[in-house]
């Protein structure tokens, strides 16, 4: 999940750049919410099973980071996405 933004954007950069531009429109926001709803549930369940103190807040935090990462990657506004992803992984003991 943490590496997905870079992977997706690098495979289809023009598509994700377009997605980022459309993300500010109300219809696109609504579609994004519908798309992310099952992801939210799965991530929340994982954090619950891992015994995190506040799984809902951790879920919101992680998904916010991932949402920001793909948008920054799509627009070329972030040069150190690998380091940021590594930092996130370290926070969750994945690296």
C-alpha positions as CSV (number, residue, x, y, z in Angstrom):
1,X,0.0,0.0,0.0
2,X,2.8,2.4,0.9
3,X,4.7,1.8,-2.4
4,X,1.5,1.8,-4.5
5,X,1.5,5.6,-5.3
6,X,4.9,5.6,-6.9
7,X,4.3,2.3,-8.7
8,X,1.0,3.4,-10.2
9,X,2.1,6.9,-11.2
10,X,5.3,5.6,-12.8
11,X,3.4,3.0,-14.9
12,X,0.8,5.6,-16.2
13,X,2.1,9.1,-15.4
14,X,-0.3,11.0,-17.8
15,X,-3.4,9.2,-16.4
16,X,-2.5,10.0,-12.8
17,X,-1.6,13.6,-13.7
18,X,-5.1,13.9,-15.2
19,X,-6.6,12.2,-12.1
20,X,-4.8,14.8,-9.9
21,X,-6.2,17.7,-11.9
22,X,-9.7,16.3,-11.7
23,X,-9.5,15.5,-8.0
24,X,-10.6,19.0,-7.1
25,X,-14.0,18.6,-8.8
26,X,-17.0,17.5,-6.6
27,X,-17.9,14.5,-8.8
28,X,-14.3,13.2,-8.7
29,X,-14.2,13.7,-4.9
30,X,-17.3,11.6,-4.5
31,X,-16.0,8.9,-6.8
32,X,-12.7,8.8,-4.8
33,X,-14.6,8.4,-1.5
34,X,-16.5,5.4,-3.0
35,X,-13.3,3.9,-4.4
36,X,-11.5,4.3,-1.1
37,X,-14.3,3.0,1.2
38,X,-13.3,-0.7,1.0
39,X,-9.6,0.2,1.3
40,X,-10.4,2.1,4.5
41,X,-12.2,-0.9,5.9
42,X,-9.3,-3.3,5.1
43,X,-6.6,-1.0,6.5
44,X,-8.7,-0.3,9.7
45,X,-9.1,-4.1,10.2
46,X,-5.4,-4.6,9.8
47,X,-4.5,-1.9,12.3
48,X,-7.1,-3.4,14.7
49,X,-5.6,-6.9,14.4
50,X,-2.2,-5.4,14.9
51,X,-3.4,-4.0,18.2
52,X,-2.9,-0.3,17.4
53,X,-4.1,2.0,20.1
54,X,-6.4,4.0,17.7
55,X,-6.9,2.0,14.5
56,X,-9.4,4.5,12.9
57,X,-7.0,7.4,13.4
58,X,-4.0,5.4,12.1
59,X,-6.1,4.4,9.1
60,X,-7.0,8.0,8.4
61,X,-3.3,9.1,8.8
62,X,-1.9,6.4,6.5
63,X,-4.5,7.0,3.8
64,X,-3.9,10.7,4.0
65,X,-0.2,10.1,3.4
66,X,-0.8,7.8,0.5
67,X,-3.3,10.2,-1.1
68,X,-0.7,13.0,-0.8
69,X,2.1,10.8,-2.1
70,X,0.3,9.9,-5.4
71,X,-0.8,13.5,-6.0
72,X,2.7,14.8,-5.4
73,X,4.3,12.1,-7.5
74,X,1.8,12.8,-10.3
75,X,2.6,16.5,-10.4
76,X,6.3,16.0,-9.9
77,X,6.3,18.0,-6.7
78,X,8.2,15.5,-4.7
79,X,11.7,14.3,-5.4
80,X,12.2,12.1,-2.3
81,X,9.2,9.9,-2.4
82,X,11.3,6.8,-1.8
83,X,12.7,8.3,1.4
84,X,9.2,9.3,2.5
85,X,7.9,5.8,1.8
86,X,10.8,4.3,3.8
87,X,10.0,6.6,6.7
88,X,6.3,5.5,6.7
89,X,7.5,1.8,6.6
90,X,9.8,2.5,9.6
91,X,6.9,4.0,11.6
92,X,5.0,0.7,11.2
93,X,8.0,-1.5,11.7
94,X,8.0,-2.7,8.1
95,X,11.6,-1.9,7.4
